[in-house]
């Protein structure tokens, strides 16, 4: 990924926040002379392995898992909030439009899970993560054992031991303080959730 120095993000805590809060990501693997992509929910385990691990699952009918050979690196792209930035939002008179965004690229070698316990763990944790904030959380324990076993036969769990991570927070760090302040003030009045989320990241980054 092209990362100008002004936009490089290496803070593990901020990277972990993006991965955890925007965990529906794009997995890309080599497929011969081509590429294969799947869109999946991931769980981040920063304390496992030298650089952490990702876990996820996909349908067995999705042949993507057949490309996992523990030798080839795969890429997982976590896209955070993003927004169009108008030149009118700067104090500087001469400017051009741009797009500000947050993204994290995670590289590693996928391994198919071979035990029922591993698969159970990734499914339970994924459900718990996304149900925990709901008024009446659903749990996988509500499924009968025979139905759960049948469903598991149609799913493949996998983990990725992370080999490297690239973070890019393009938030206008290359602009003047006046440009940053005006741009942020307009982002904070937006009505769409992406712009508002980007504004929160931007405000915190400028304060740091």
KANORCOR-V674823 format. One record per residue. N is the residue number from 1. RES is the residue in one letter. PSI is psi in degrees with one decimal (* if undefined). Layout:
# KANORCOR-V674823
((N & RES & PSI) (N & RES & PSI))
This chain:
# KANORCOR-V674823
((1 & X & 137.9) (2 & X & 119.4) (3 & X & 97.5) (4 & X & 147.8) (5 & X & -32.4) (6 & X & -24.5) (7 & X & -0.3) (8 & X & 134.9) (9 & X & 120.5) (10 & X & -3.1) (11 & X & 115.0) (12 & X & -36.7) (13 & X & -41.1) (14 & X & -36.4) (15 & X & -43.6) (16 & X & -37.2) (17 & X & -42.4) (18 & X & -46.4) (19 & X & -41.3) (20 & X & -37.5) (21 & X & -15.0) (22 & X & 56.7) (23 & X & -1.3) (24 & X & 106.4) (25 & X & 174.0) (26 & X & 119.8) (27 & X & 127.2) (28 & X & 127.7) (29 & X & 156.3) (30 & X & 138.9) (31 & X & 81.1) (32 & X & -121.8) (33 & X & 9.5) (34 & X & -167.7) (35 & X & 155.0) (36 & X & 133.7) (37 & X & 144.3) (38 & X & 150.8) (39 & X & 115.1) (40 & X & 155.0) (41 & X & 135.6) (42 & X & 151.7) (43 & X & 138.4) (44 & X & 127.8) (45 & X & 82.6) (46 & X & -20.4) (47 & X & 0.9) (48 & X & 127.2) (49 & X & 176.2) (50 & X & -36.1) (51 & X & 10.3) (52 & X & 173.9) (53 & X & 156.3) (54 & X & 143.3) (55 & X & 150.7) (56 & X & -173.9) (57 & X & 159.7) (58 & X & 165.6) (59 & X & 138.8) (60 & X & -27.3) (61 & X & -17.5) (62 & X & 109.6) (63 & X & 1.0) (64 & X & -38.3) (65 & X & -22.8) (66 & X & -11.6) (67 & X & -7.9) (68 & X & 112.6) (69 & X & 8.4) (70 & X & 11.5) (71 & X & -38.7) (72 & X & 134.7) (73 & X & 142.6) (74 & X & 163.7) (75 & X & 132.1) (76 & X & 124.7) (77 & X & 119.4) (78 & X & 111.9) (79 & X & 121.9) (80 & X & -162.2) (81 & X & 154.8) (82 & X & 159.4) (83 & X & 148.5) (84 & X & 139.5) (85 & X & 118.3) (86 & X & 145.9) (87 & X & -25.8) (88 & X & -12.1) (89 & X & 0.5) (90 & X & 155.6) (91 & X & -32.1) (92 & X & 133.3) (93 & X & -40.3) (94 & X & 110.8) (95 & X & 170.8) (96 & X & 160.1) (97 & X & 155.1) (98 & X & -179.3) (99 & X & 123.0) (100 & X & 144.9) (101 & X & 167.2) (102 & X & 130.3) (103 & X & 150.1) (104 & X & 129.2) (105 & X & 125.5) (106 & X & 130.8) (107 & X & 144.8) (108 & X & 175.0) (109 & X & 112.8) (110 & X & 144.7) (111 & X & 128.4) (112 & X & 133.4) (113 & X & 137.4) (114 & X & -10.9) (115 & X & 149.8) (116 & X & -33.9) (117 & X & -42.0) (118 & X & -44.6) (119 & X & -44.2) (120 & X & -43.5) (121 & X & -45.5) (122 & X & -36.3) (123 & X & -45.6) (124 & X & -43.7) (125 & X & -35.8) (126 & X & -46.1) (127 & X & -45.9) (128 & X & -40.2) (129 & X & -41.8) (130 & X & -13.8) (131 & X & -21.3) (132 & X & -30.6) (133 & X & 1.5) (134 & X & 153.9) (135 & X & -39.0) (136 & X & 82.0) (137 & X & 138.1) (138 & X & 148.2) (139 & X & 149.8) (140 & X & -17.6) (141 & X & -14.3) (142 & X & -13.6) (143 & X & 138.8) (144 & X & 148.2) (145 & X & -40.1) (146 & X & -37.0) (147 & X & -41.1) (148 & X & -42.7) (149 & X & -39.6) (150 & X & -42.1) (151 & X & -38.5) (152 & X & -28.9) (153 & X & -19.2) (154 & X & 9.4) (155 & X & 145.9) (156 & X & 124.5) (157 & X & 150.6) (158 & X & 160.5) (159 & X & 154.9) (160 & X & 114.8) (161 & X & 117.8) (162 & X & 131.3) (163 & X & -30.4) (164 & X & 157.8) (165 & X & 138.2) (166 & X & 127.6) (167 & X & 136.1) (168 & X & 116.1) (169 & X & 93.8) (170 & X & 98.2) (171 & X & 11.3) (172 & X & 21.2) (173 & X & -21.1) (174 & X & 0.1) (175 & X & 166.1) (176 & X & 162.9) (177 & X & -37.7) (178 & X & -42.9) (179 & X & -44.1) (180 & X & -45.6) (181 & X & -44.6) (182 & X & -44.2) (183 & X & -45.8) (184 & X & -40.4) (185 & X & -34.2) (186 & X & -40.3) (187 & X & -36.7) (188 & X & -13.8) (189 & X & 3.4) (190 & X & 161.0) (191 & X & -11.3) (192 & X & 148.5) (193 & X & -35.1) (194 & X & -45.9) (195 & X & -40.7) (196 & X & -39.9) (197 & X & -40.4) (198 & X & -37.6) (199 & X & -39.6) (200 & X & -45.1) (201 & X & -42.9) (202 & X & -46.3) (203 & X & -43.7) (204 & X & -38.8) (205 & X & -39.7) (206 & X & -33.8) (207 & X & -35.9) (208 & X & *))
